[in-house]
């Protein structure tokens, strides 16, 4: 999760843009828009969500992996957590 006020603002801005894209997609589907523009909107939403995921993941990794005051056991757990998140992200 983003921790600085600037990161939080940036993430919330992205979420609001994605929300707008989803609402536009819903409207297009209700109006029975052509498949081409609908697919284009879905691809744009997917790209926006992937960008959001990458940003939050990057923030998480920077926080967890740069804490030098951790014990070796906690560091190992942080790395395992990071690997798990990356595997989930790449699915």
C-alpha positions, 0 to 999 in steps of 0.5 A: 500500500502506498505510504506517502501522501504523494503516493496515496494521491497518485494511486487514488487518482488512478483508481478514479480514472479506472472507475471512469473507464469502467463507467464508460464501458458499462454505458457502451454495453448498455447502448449496445456499442460496436464490439471494436470500441468495447474491446478497445475500452476493455484493453484500456482498462486492463492496461490501467489496472496493470499500471495500478498493480505495478505501482502498488507492487513497486511501493510495497517491494521498496518498503519491505525490502529496504528495511535494513533493521529486520532480522534474517528470518523477517527478511526471508519472509519479506522476500517470500512475500514479494515473490508470492506477490510477483507470481500473483501479478504475473498470472 
